Amino acid sequence: MTTYKIVTKGVFEKQQKFEERLNSLALEGWRAVSIASDSGLVKVLMEKTR
């Protein structure tokens, strides 16, 4: 079974803090499938196979 999660970078969130959040999710087994950016808003689709 595969679960999905959308992680959004906030407008006022620093780039380094966002990267740390993604790295902590990667350590839990999540992997980035798709990344989209528009007007400074970044969204990452993550998936995890259980």
Secondary structure, 3 states (H helix, E strand, C coil): CEEEEEEEECCCCCHHHHHHHHHHHHHCCCEEEEEEEECCEEEEEEEEEC
